Amino acid sequence: MFHDNYDIVVIGGGHAGCEAALASSRMGCRTLLLNLNLGNTALMPCNPSIGGPAKGHLVREISALGGEQARAADASTLMIRWLNTSKGVAVRALRAQCDIKAYAAYYTRLLQTQENLDVHQDEAVELLLSGSRVSGVRTRHGSTYEAHAVVLCSGVYAGGVAHVGSVAFPSGPMGQAPANAFFESLPSLGIRTDRMRTDTTPRLNFDTIDLSETRRQISEDAPLAFDIWGEKRVHSTDDFACYFSHTTPETHAIVAANIHRSPLVTGEIETLGPRYCPSIEDKFLKFPDRDSHPIVFEPFARTNGSTKEVYVQNFSTGLPYDVQVALVRSLPGCKNAKIVKPGYAIEYVYLSPDQLSPTLENKTIKGFFCAGQVNGTSGYEEAAAQGLLAGINAALEVKEKEQVVLRRSDGYLGVLVDDLTTKNTNEPYRMLTSRCEHRLLLRHDNADRRLSPIGRRVGLIGDGRWETLTRRWERADEEIQRLRTTRLAPSQEVNRALEKEGAEPLSEHTTLAAMLRRKNVTYRLLKSLSPPDCPLDEDEVFHTETELRYAGYIEKEERTASRMKDMDNVLIPEGFDYDGIKGMLTESRQKLSRFRPRSLGQALRISGVTPADVQLLAVAIKARH
């Protein structure tokens, strides 16, 4: 039997696995990536897009930490737009439609050329232990790979069962082979597993859709990029667009006539699906009075590309194929549309994420990390962000260095991990801006300031990129200071310029920073009245405007975050005996014993643990010390 030794083995070549393997190998660890099928590397089995509300923040944070998803998206972007621009600077985010083959090719090229990284097509079937820590994995081919850490990024392949009406069959995403053996052995190791589901839409042939009955949406006309160091580009509008349409009363009549054939209704599916991306039959059951829902036709590649496949956003279903044909043809522009691939619902195994520490390491098995949909999340962005963090911490574990723990005030990734480890989930978890209580601190424009020092410290950001960042920060900080200290005197010239923009005229000497907080006053206007010594680029201008315009709100948020940070800094000793705390509620004691929080702050965020019991815990910890 073949035998080899690695520092780290990564299981799975999806978005999480790619980021984990690249991070650990770049940090100097000899890494093996095991993928069930190398042809599925960085596969996009659902919608062909990256980013969106909250998800776009995660992509930017991946870039800030030294990960690759932002660059993969930039390398494959077909159309890109800002979202939520009318809702404020805290929640605005980028979303890009991507060429799925170009996206996958970007990751494949990096994986196959990365130093310290071997990529192999094989299936892990057993996790090997030495006592209570990982010692390696055994594969379907009979090979054994010793390792100091294992990162599980298996996506929805584990125990996958696809449903199309009453037809059910073992399957991974998009008809790929499922992976079962590895997960069958986990309960014997004390690891809790459960099942959930997700749904996807029928894919159509682009040429069979009458686009004259849809509304076309093209890319922004401004240069944009996800990557912090990326070259911003204006993407051509000639060969790609999205097309907006809607369901019709006929669509809903078809669902009503066939809802009894849905596996959700027949009882063949009992698992919970995605709350924030419901199937068309879910929508019918939950919103019976609505006879129209928006949908979007999203091509997978340029119209002159290698595929004519179109994804139908907001139209996922597990109904029988004949019903899907009727549903599609009830849509405006789809009278003669042809289905290339039917939609389906897929059930799969996941590991309860409350078994993980905030580093994404299993609490009972040392060196065993989990990332992505296997933790109960949904989305490429959530998966990639977790994979990056797990890869970083697996490498730090191998090097016997302190692992990275992100607080909720550090980033959306910190919120994501904290939610999973303190609240658990029994349905696909999706990142939302509403989950983040410190949104104004966790903006798209300041992700580098929040997280790049961590990426630099662990070795994922080199000298060139770091110097670029520090120069940007210096320029913006110097300009912020200039605006705070420079006063503008009222004059005819100044007041004419202000009135031209609809702003109130000056009546006394005022700092430029104070003026920026006035209605209709922009940095562009102030720059014309008082030019800086060193011009700022677009990102630096946005950061400068935001920091000064919302200074009071930002300071308030920082004070709130600081108080929670103080609680997060009070660590709970490993193996702490909660049964010895007198006066604590039974529910709090049970929850604390199950979740094993790392700190007082994390304990406070566990559902069912009261503030009073956290105070008792604080006293007990202090007494122990």
C-alpha positions as CSV (number, residue, x, y, z in Angstrom):
1,M,0.0,0.0,0.0
2,F,1.2,3.5,-0.8
3,H,2.3,5.6,2.2
4,D,3.4,9.2,2.5
5,N,3.8,11.9,5.1
6,Y,2.4,15.5,5.0
7,D,2.0,18.3,7.5
8,I,-1.6,18.8,6.4
9,V,-4.2,16.9,4.4
10,V,-7.1,18.9,2.9
11,I,-10.2,16.8,1.9
12,G,-12.2,18.4,-0.9
13,G,-11.4,20.7,-3.8
14,G,-14.3,23.1,-3.6
15,H,-14.1,26.8,-2.6
16,A,-13.2,26.0,1.0
17,G,-10.7,23.3,0.1
18,C,-8.9,25.4,-2.5
19,E,-8.4,28.3,0.0
20,A,-7.3,26.0,2.8
21,A,-4.7,24.2,0.7
22,L,-3.3,27.3,-0.7
23,A,-3.1,29.0,2.7
24,S,-1.4,26.1,4.5
25,S,1.1,25.5,1.7
26,R,2.0,29.2,1.4
27,M,2.7,29.2,5.1
28,G,5.4,26.6,4.6
29,C,3.5,23.4,5.4
30,R,3.8,20.4,3.1
31,T,0.1,20.0,2.1
32,L,-1.9,17.3,0.2
33,L,-5.2,18.2,-1.4
34,L,-7.4,15.1,-1.9
35,N,-10.3,15.7,-4.4
36,L,-12.9,13.2,-5.4
37,N,-12.7,14.5,-9.0
38,L,-10.0,17.0,-10.1
39,G,-12.4,18.1,-12.9
40,N,-14.7,19.6,-10.2
41,T,-12.1,21.9,-8.7
42,A,-13.7,25.2,-7.5
43,L,-17.0,24.0,-9.1
44,M,-19.9,26.4,-9.1
45,P,-22.8,24.0,-8.9
46,C,-25.4,26.7,-8.0
47,N,-25.5,30.2,-9.3
48,P,-22.6,31.6,-11.4
49,S,-21.9,34.6,-9.2
50,I,-19.6,35.8,-6.4
51,G,-20.5,38.5,-3.9
52,G,-23.7,40.3,-3.0
53,P,-24.9,41.7,0.4
54,A,-22.6,40.4,3.2
55,K,-21.1,37.9,0.8
56,G,-19.3,40.6,-1.0
57,H,-17.8,41.7,2.4
58,L,-16.6,38.2,2.9
59,V,-14.8,38.1,-0.5
60,R,-13.1,41.4,0.4
61,E,-12.0,40.0,3.7
62,I,-10.6,36.9,2.0
63,S,-8.5,39.3,-0.1
64,A,-7.4,41.2,2.9
65,L,-6.2,38.1,4.6
66,G,-4.2,37.0,1.6
67,G,-6.7,34.5,0.1
68,E,-7.6,34.0,-3.6
69,Q,-11.4,34.1,-4.1
70,A,-11.4,37.9,-4.9
71,R,-8.7,37.4,-7.6
72,A,-10.5,34.3,-9.0
73,A,-13.7,36.4,-9.3
74,D,-11.8,39.3,-10.9
75,A,-10.2,36.9,-13.4
76,S,-13.5,35.5,-14.5
77,T,-15.9,38.5,-14.1
78,L,-18.5,39.0,-16.9
79,M,-20.6,41.6,-15.2
80,I,-20.1,43.5,-11.9
81,R,-22.3,45.9,-10.0
82,W,-22.5,47.7,-6.6
83,L,-25.5,46.6,-4.5
84,N,-27.3,48.3,-1.6
85,T,-25.8,51.7,-2.5
86,S,-29.0,53.4,-1.4
87,K,-28.9,51.8,2.0
88,G,-25.7,53.3,3.3
89,V,-22.0,52.8,3.2
90,A,-22.0,50.0,5.8
91,V,-23.9,47.5,3.6
92,R,-22.9,48.4,0.0
93,A,-21.2,45.4,-1.6
94,L,-20.0,44.1,-5.0
95,R,-21.6,41.2,-6.9
96,A,-20.1,39.8,-10.0
97,Q,-21.4,37.3,-12.6
98,C,-18.5,34.9,-13.4
99,D,-17.5,32.7,-16.2
100,I,-17.6,29.4,-14.3
101,K,-14.9,27.7,-16.4
102,A,-12.5,30.7,-16.1
103,Y,-13.1,30.8,-12.3
104,A,-12.3,27.2,-11.9
105,A,-9.3,27.4,-14.2
106,Y,-7.8,30.2,-12.1
107,Y,-7.9,28.0,-8.9
108,T,-6.7,24.9,-10.8
109,R,-3.7,26.7,-12.2
110,L,-2.7,28.0,-8.7
111,L,-3.1,24.6,-7.1
112,Q,-1.1,22.8,-9.6
113,T,1.8,25.2,-9.5
114,Q,1.9,26.0,-5.8
115,E,5.1,25.1,-3.9
116,N,4.6,22.7,-1.0
117,L,1.3,21.5,-2.4
118,D,0.4,18.1,-4.0
119,V,-3.0,17.6,-5.6
120,H,-4.4,14.1,-5.9
121,Q,-7.6,12.6,-7.2
122,D,-8.8,10.1,-4.5
123,E,-11.5,9.8,-1.8
124,A,-10.7,9.9,1.9
125,V,-12.5,7.1,3.6
126,E,-11.2,7.1,7.2
127,L,-9.8,9.7,9.6
128,L,-6.8,8.2,11.5
129,L,-6.2,9.1,15.1
130,S,-3.4,8.7,17.6
131,G,-5.2,9.0,20.9
132,S,-7.3,12.2,20.8
133,R,-5.4,13.8,17.9
134,V,-5.3,13.4,14.1
135,S,-2.6,11.2,12.6
136,G,-3.7,11.1,9.0
137,V,-6.2,9.7,6.6
138,R,-6.8,6.5,4.6
139,T,-8.2,6.6,1.1
140,R,-10.4,4.5,-1.2
141,H,-7.3,3.5,-3.2
142,G,-5.8,2.0,-0.1
143,S,-3.2,4.7,0.4
144,T,-2.3,6.1,3.9
145,Y,-1.3,9.7,4.4
146,E,0.1,10.6,7.7
147,A,-0.5,14.2,8.8
148,H,-0.3,16.5,11.8
149,A,-3.6,18.2,10.8
150,V,-6.6,17.4,8.5
151,V,-9.0,20.0,7.1
152,L,-12.4,18.6,6.0
153,C,-13.9,20.6,3.2
154,S,-16.3,18.1,1.7
155,G,-19.2,20.4,0.7
156,V,-22.5,18.6,0.0
157,Y,-20.9,15.4,-1.3
158,A,-21.3,13.6,2.0
159,G,-24.2,11.2,1.9
160,G,-25.8,13.2,-0.9
161,V,-29.3,12.2,-2.1
162,A,-30.8,14.2,-5.0
163,H,-34.6,14.5,-5.4
164,V,-36.5,15.2,-8.6
165,G,-40.1,14.7,-7.8
166,S,-40.6,11.1,-6.5
167,V,-37.2,10.1,-8.0
168,A,-34.4,10.0,-5.5
169,F,-30.8,8.8,-6.1
170,P,-27.4,9.0,-4.5
171,S,-25.6,12.1,-5.8
172,G,-23.3,14.9,-5.1
173,P,-24.0,18.3,-6.7
174,M,-24.7,18.4,-10.4
175,G,-24.9,14.6,-10.7
176,Q,-21.4,14.0,-9.3
177,A,-20.5,11.0,-7.2
178,P,-21.3,11.2,-3.5
179,A,-18.8,10.5,-0.8
180,N,-20.1,8.4,2.1
181,A,-17.4,6.2,3.7
182,F,-15.6,8.9,5.6
183,F,-18.7,10.2,7.3
184,E,-20.0,6.7,8.2
185,S,-17.0,6.4,10.6
186,L,-17.3,9.8,12.3
187,P,-20.1,8.9,14.9
188,S,-17.8,6.2,16.3
189,L,-15.3,9.0,17.0
190,G,-17.9,11.0,19.0
191,I,-18.6,13.4,16.2
192,R,-22.3,14.4,15.8
193,T,-23.7,14.5,12.3
194,D,-27.1,15.5,10.9
195,R,-28.7,16.2,7.5
196,M,-30.0,19.3,5.7
197,R,-30.8,20.1,2.2
198,T,-30.4,22.7,-0.5
199,D,-32.1,23.3,-3.8
200,T,-31.1,24.4,-7.3
201,T,-32.8,25.5,-10.5
202,P,-33.3,24.1,-13.9
203,R,-30.6,25.3,-16.4
204,L,-31.8,26.5,-19.8
205,N,-30.4,26.8,-23.3
206,F,-29.7,30.6,-23.8
207,D,-30.6,30.5,-27.5
208,T,-34.1,29.2,-26.7
209,I,-35.1,32.2,-24.6
210,D,-36.9,35.2,-26.2
211,L,-35.0,38.0,-24.5
212,S,-37.3,40.7,-25.9
213,E,-39.7,39.8,-23.1
214,T,-37.1,40.4,-20.4
215,R,-35.3,43.5,-18.9
216,R,-31.6,43.6,-19.6
217,Q,-29.1,44.6,-16.9
218,I,-25.5,45.3,-17.8
219,S,-22.3,45.9,-15.9
220,E,-21.4,49.2,-14.1
221,D,-19.6,51.7,-16.4
222,A,-17.0,52.4,-13.7
223,P,-13.8,50.3,-13.2
224,L,-14.3,47.8,-10.4
225,A,-12.5,44.8,-8.7
226,F,-13.0,42.7,-5.6
227,D,-9.3,42.2,-4.9
228,I,-7.7,44.9,-2.8
229,W,-4.6,44.9,-5.0
230,G,-6.4,44.1,-8.2
231,E,-6.5,46.2,-11.3
232,K,-10.0,47.7,-11.7
233,R,-11.6,47.3,-15.1
234,V,-14.7,48.3,-16.9
235,H,-16.2,45.1,-18.2
236,S,-17.6,45.0,-21.7
237,T,-21.4,45.2,-22.0
238,D,-21.5,43.8,-25.5
239,D,-21.2,40.1,-24.8
240,F,-22.8,39.6,-21.4
241,A,-25.8,40.7,-19.4
242,C,-28.4,39.4,-17.0
243,Y,-32.0,39.4,-17.9
244,F,-34.8,40.1,-15.4
245,S,-38.2,38.4,-15.6
246,H,-40.9,37.1,-13.3
247,T,-43.2,34.2,-12.6
248,T,-46.8,34.5,-13.8
249,P,-50.3,33.4,-12.6
250,E,-49.9,30.5,-14.9
251,T,-46.7,29.5,-13.1
252,H,-48.5,29.5,-9.8
253,A,-51.4,27.6,-11.2
254,I,-49.0,24.9,-12.3
255,V,-47.4,24.7,-8.9
256,A,-50.8,24.5,-7.2
257,A,-51.9,21.7,-9.5
258,N,-48.7,19.7,-8.8
259,I,-47.7,20.6,-5.2
260,H,-48.8,17.2,-4.0
261,R,-46.0,15.7,-6.2
262,S,-43.3,17.7,-4.4
263,P,-41.0,15.6,-2.2
264,L,-41.4,18.4,0.4
265,V,-45.2,17.6,0.6
266,T,-45.0,13.8,0.1
267,G,-42.7,13.5,3.1
268,E,-39.8,12.1,1.1
269,I,-37.8,15.1,2.3
270,E,-38.0,16.0,6.0
271,T,-34.8,18.0,6.3
272,L,-34.8,21.8,6.5
273,G,-33.7,23.8,3.4
274,P,-32.4,27.3,2.9
275,R,-34.6,29.9,4.6
276,Y,-33.2,32.9,2.5
277,C,-33.3,31.1,-0.9
278,P,-36.5,29.1,-0.9
279,S,-37.6,26.9,-3.8
280,I,-40.6,27.9,-5.9
281,E,-42.8,25.4,-4.1
282,D,-41.6,26.8,-0.7
283,K,-42.6,30.2,-1.9
284,F,-46.0,28.9,-3.0
285,L,-46.6,27.3,0.4
286,K,-45.4,30.3,2.4
287,F,-46.7,33.1,0.2
288,P,-50.0,31.8,-1.3
289,D,-51.4,35.2,-2.0
290,R,-48.5,36.3,-4.2
291,D,-48.9,35.5,-7.9
292,S,-45.5,36.8,-9.1
293,H,-41.9,36.5,-8.0
294,P,-38.9,38.0,-9.7
295,I,-36.4,35.8,-11.5
296,V,-33.2,36.4,-13.3
297,F,-31.6,34.6,-16.3
298,E,-27.9,34.4,-15.6
299,P,-25.6,33.0,-18.3
300,F,-22.6,30.9,-17.2
301,A,-20.2,32.4,-19.8
302,R,-19.9,35.0,-22.5
303,T,-22.4,34.6,-25.3
304,N,-19.6,33.6,-27.6
305,G,-18.1,31.3,-24.9
306,S,-18.0,27.5,-24.6
307,T,-21.5,27.0,-23.1
308,K,-25.0,28.3,-23.7
309,E,-26.2,27.3,-20.2
310,V,-28.3,29.7,-18.3
311,Y,-29.1,29.7,-14.5
312,V,-32.6,30.8,-13.5
313,Q,-32.0,32.7,-10.3
314,N,-34.9,32.5,-7.6
315,F,-36.4,29.5,-9.4
316,S,-35.0,26.4,-7.5
317,T,-37.2,23.4,-7.3
318,G,-37.4,19.7,-6.6
319,L,-40.6,19.1,-8.5
320,P,-40.8,16.3,-11.2
321,Y,-39.2,17.0,-14.5
322,D,-42.5,17.2,-16.5
323,V,-43.7,19.9,-14.0
324,Q,-40.4,21.8,-14.4
325,V,-40.9,21.9,-18.2
326,A,-44.3,23.4,-17.7
327,L,-43.1,25.8,-15.1
328,V,-40.3,27.1,-17.3
329,R,-42.6,27.5,-20.3
330,S,-44.9,29.6,-18.3
331,L,-42.3,32.3,-17.8
332,P,-42.2,35.4,-20.1
333,G,-39.8,34.7,-23.0
334,C,-39.6,30.9,-22.3
335,K,-42.5,29.6,-24.4
336,N,-40.0,27.5,-26.4
337,A,-37.2,27.3,-23.8
338,K,-35.4,24.0,-23.4
339,I,-34.0,22.6,-20.2
340,V,-30.4,21.6,-20.3
341,K,-30.3,20.3,-16.7
342,P,-33.3,19.8,-14.4
343,G,-33.5,21.4,-11.0
344,Y,-33.2,19.2,-7.9
345,A,-33.3,19.2,-4.1
346,I,-30.2,17.6,-2.5
347,E,-30.0,16.3,1.1
348,Y,-26.5,15.8,2.6
349,V,-24.7,15.2,5.8
350,Y,-23.1,18.0,7.8
351,L,-21.3,18.1,11.1
352,S,-22.9,20.2,13.9
353,P,-20.7,23.3,14.0
354,D,-21.1,23.7,17.8
355,Q,-18.4,21.0,18.0
356,L,-15.9,23.5,16.7
357,S,-13.8,26.1,18.5
358,P,-13.6,29.6,17.0
359,T,-10.4,28.4,15.2
360,L,-12.6,25.9,13.3
361,E,-10.7,23.0,15.0
362,N,-12.8,20.2,16.5
363,K,-13.0,20.6,20.3
364,T,-12.2,16.9,21.1
365,I,-10.0,15.8,18.2
366,K,-6.8,17.8,18.1
367,G,-5.7,18.8,14.6
368,F,-9.1,18.1,12.9
369,F,-10.5,21.3,11.2
370,C,-13.7,21.7,9.3
371,A,-14.7,24.4,6.8
372,G,-17.5,25.1,4.3
373,Q,-20.9,23.5,3.8
374,V,-19.9,20.5,5.9
375,N,-20.3,23.0,8.8
376,G,-23.9,23.7,7.7
377,T,-23.3,26.9,5.7
378,S,-24.4,27.8,2.2
379,G,-22.6,29.8,-0.4
380,Y,-19.2,29.9,-2.1
381,E,-18.2,32.9,-0.2
382,E,-19.0,31.5,3.3
383,A,-17.1,28.3,2.3
384,A,-14.0,30.1,0.9
385,A,-13.7,32.3,4.0
386,Q,-14.0,29.4,6.4
387,G,-11.5,27.4,4.3
388,L,-8.9,30.2,4.5
389,L,-9.3,30.5,8.2
390,A,-9.1,26.7,8.7
391,G,-6.0,26.5,6.5
392,I,-4.3,29.3,8.4
393,N,-5.0,27.7,11.8
394,A,-4.1,24.2,10.7
395,A,-0.7,25.6,9.6
396,L,-0.3,27.5,12.9
397,E,-1.3,24.3,14.8
398,V,1.5,22.4,12.9
399,K,4.0,25.1,13.7
400,E,2.8,25.1,17.3
401,K,1.9,28.8,17.2
402,E,-1.1,30.6,18.6
403,Q,-4.1,30.2,16.2
404,V,-6.1,33.1,14.8
405,V,-9.5,33.9,16.5
406,L,-11.6,36.6,14.9
407,R,-14.0,38.6,17.0
408,R,-17.4,39.8,15.8
409,S,-16.0,43.3,15.5
410,D,-13.1,42.1,13.4
411,G,-15.0,41.0,10.3
412,Y,-18.0,39.2,8.8
413,L,-15.9,36.1,9.0
414,G,-15.7,36.6,12.8
415,V,-19.5,36.9,12.9
416,L,-19.9,33.8,10.7
417,V,-17.7,31.6,12.9
418,D,-19.1,33.0,16.1
419,D,-22.7,32.3,15.0
420,L,-21.8,28.7,14.0
421,T,-19.9,27.9,17.2
422,T,-22.3,29.5,19.7
423,K,-25.7,29.2,18.1
424,N,-25.3,26.1,15.9
425,T,-27.6,25.7,12.9
426,N,-30.1,23.1,11.6
427,E,-30.7,24.8,8.3
428,P,-28.2,26.2,5.7
429,Y,-26.6,29.2,7.2
430,R,-26.3,32.3,5.0
431,M,-24.3,35.4,5.8
432,L,-26.5,38.5,6.1
433,T,-25.6,42.1,6.9
434,S,-28.3,42.0,9.5
435,R,-26.4,39.4,11.5
436,C,-23.6,41.9,12.1
437,E,-24.1,44.3,15.0
438,H,-21.0,46.3,14.1
439,R,-21.8,46.9,10.4
440,L,-20.4,50.4,10.3
441,L,-17.0,49.1,11.5
442,L,-17.0,46.1,9.0
443,R,-17.2,48.0,5.7
444,H,-16.0,47.0,2.3
445,D,-13.5,49.8,2.2
446,N,-11.7,49.1,5.5
447,A,-11.3,45.3,5.2
448,D,-7.6,45.7,4.6
449,R,-7.1,47.8,7.8
450,R,-9.0,45.2,9.8
451,L,-7.5,42.0,8.5
452,S,-4.4,42.5,6.4
453,P,-2.1,42.8,9.5
454,I,-3.2,39.2,10.3
455,G,-2.5,38.1,6.8
456,R,0.9,39.7,7.0
457,R,1.7,38.2,10.3
458,V,1.0,34.6,9.2
459,G,2.9,35.0,6.0
460,L,0.2,35.3,3.3
461,I,0.9,38.9,2.4
462,G,4.4,39.6,0.9
463,D,6.5,42.7,1.1
464,G,5.3,44.3,-2.2
465,R,1.6,44.1,-1.3
466,W,2.2,45.2,2.3
467,E,4.1,48.3,1.1
468,T,1.3,49.1,-1.3
469,L,-1.2,48.9,1.6
470,T,0.9,51.0,4.0
471,R,1.3,53.7,1.4
472,R,-2.4,53.8,0.9
473,W,-3.1,54.0,4.6
474,E,-0.6,56.8,5.0
475,R,-2.1,58.9,2.2
476,A,-5.6,58.5,3.5
477,D,-4.6,59.2,7.2
478,E,-2.6,62.3,6.3
479,E,-5.6,63.6,4.3
480,I,-8.0,62.9,7.1
481,Q,-5.7,64.8,9.5
482,R,-5.5,67.7,7.0
483,L,-9.3,67.9,6.7
484,R,-9.6,67.9,10.5
485,T,-7.1,70.7,11.0
486,T,-7.6,72.9,7.9
487,R,-10.2,75.7,8.3
488,L,-11.9,77.4,5.5
489,A,-12.9,81.0,5.7
490,P,-16.3,82.3,4.3
491,S,-15.9,84.1,1.0
492,Q,-17.9,84.9,-2.1
493,E,-16.0,82.2,-4.1
494,V,-16.5,79.6,-1.4
495,N,-20.2,80.3,-0.9
496,R,-20.8,80.4,-4.7
497,A,-19.3,76.9,-5.0
498,L,-21.3,75.6,-2.0
499,E,-24.6,77.1,-3.3
500,K,-24.0,75.6,-6.7
501,E,-24.0,72.1,-5.1
502,G,-27.1,72.9,-3.0
503,A,-25.1,73.2,0.2
504,E,-25.5,75.9,2.9
505,P,-23.0,78.9,2.6
506,L,-20.4,79.4,5.3
507,S,-20.9,82.1,7.9
508,E,-17.7,81.4,10.0
509,H,-14.4,79.7,9.8
510,T,-15.1,75.9,9.6
511,T,-12.8,72.8,9.3
512,L,-13.0,70.9,6.1
513,A,-14.0,67.8,8.2
514,A,-17.0,69.6,9.7
515,M,-18.0,70.8,6.2
516,L,-17.9,67.2,4.9
517,R,-20.7,66.3,7.4
518,R,-23.0,68.9,5.8
519,K,-25.7,68.0,3.4
520,N,-24.5,68.0,-0.3
521,V,-20.9,68.6,0.6
522,T,-18.6,66.0,-1.0
523,Y,-14.8,65.4,-0.9
524,R,-14.7,66.4,-4.6
525,L,-16.1,69.8,-3.7
526,L,-13.7,70.3,-0.8
527,K,-10.8,69.2,-3.0
528,S,-11.6,72.0,-5.4
529,L,-11.7,74.5,-2.6
530,S,-8.6,73.3,-0.8
531,P,-6.5,70.9,-3.0
532,P,-4.4,68.2,-1.1
533,D,-0.7,67.9,-1.6
534,C,-1.1,64.2,-2.7
535,P,-4.2,63.2,-4.7
536,L,-6.2,60.2,-3.4
537,D,-7.5,57.3,-5.5
538,E,-11.2,56.4,-5.6
539,D,-10.9,53.9,-2.7
540,E,-9.0,56.3,-0.5
541,V,-11.5,59.0,-1.2
542,F,-14.4,56.8,-0.2
543,H,-12.6,55.7,3.0
544,T,-11.7,59.3,3.9
545,E,-15.3,60.6,3.3
546,T,-16.8,57.7,5.3
547,E,-14.4,58.1,8.3
548,L,-15.2,61.8,8.6
549,R,-18.8,61.9,7.7
550,Y,-19.8,59.1,10.1
551,A,-17.1,59.8,12.7
552,G,-19.5,60.1,15.7
553,Y,-21.3,56.9,14.8
554,I,-18.0,55.1,14.2
555,E,-16.7,56.2,17.6
556,K,-19.9,54.9,19.3
557,E,-19.6,51.6,17.6
558,E,-15.9,51.3,18.6
559,R,-16.8,51.9,22.2
560,T,-19.5,49.2,22.1
561,A,-17.1,46.8,20.4
562,S,-14.4,47.5,22.9
563,R,-16.6,46.5,25.8
564,M,-17.4,43.2,24.1
565,K,-13.7,42.8,23.3
566,D,-12.9,43.0,27.0
567,M,-15.2,40.1,27.7
568,D,-13.7,38.1,24.8
569,N,-10.3,38.6,26.3
570,V,-11.4,36.8,29.5
571,L,-10.6,33.2,28.6
572,I,-12.4,30.2,30.2
573,P,-9.8,27.6,31.3
574,E,-9.9,24.5,29.1
575,G,-12.0,21.7,30.7
576,F,-13.7,24.1,33.2
577,D,-16.2,22.4,35.5
578,Y,-19.5,24.3,35.2
579,D,-21.2,21.9,37.6
580,G,-19.2,23.5,40.4
581,I,-20.8,26.9,40.0
582,K,-23.5,27.4,42.6
583,G,-26.7,29.2,41.6
584,M,-26.4,28.8,37.9
585,L,-29.5,27.8,35.9
586,T,-29.6,24.2,34.7
587,E,-30.1,25.4,31.1
588,S,-27.0,27.6,31.2
589,R,-24.9,24.9,32.8
590,Q,-26.0,22.4,30.1
591,K,-25.4,24.8,27.2
592,L,-22.0,25.9,28.5
593,S,-21.0,22.2,29.0
594,R,-22.1,21.4,25.4
595,F,-20.7,24.4,23.6
596,R,-17.5,24.8,25.7
597,P,-17.1,28.6,24.9
598,R,-13.6,30.0,24.7
599,S,-14.3,33.2,26.5
600,L,-16.9,35.1,28.6
601,G,-18.0,37.0,25.5
602,Q,-18.7,33.8,23.6
603,A,-20.5,32.4,26.6
604,L,-22.8,35.4,26.7
605,R,-23.7,34.9,23.0
606,I,-24.9,31.3,23.5
607,S,-28.7,31.1,23.3
608,G,-30.2,30.2,26.7
609,V,-27.2,31.4,28.8
610,T,-28.3,34.4,30.8
611,P,-26.2,37.5,31.6
612,A,-26.6,36.7,35.3
613,D,-25.1,33.3,34.9
614,V,-22.2,34.8,32.9
615,Q,-21.5,37.0,35.9
616,L,-21.4,33.9,38.1
617,L,-19.0,32.3,35.6
618,A,-16.8,35.4,35.7
619,V,-16.6,35.2,39.5
620,A,-15.8,31.5,39.4
621,I,-13.0,32.1,36.9
622,K,-11.5,34.9,39.0
623,A,-11.7,32.7,42.1
624,R,-9.9,29.9,40.2
625,H,-7.0,32.3,39.3
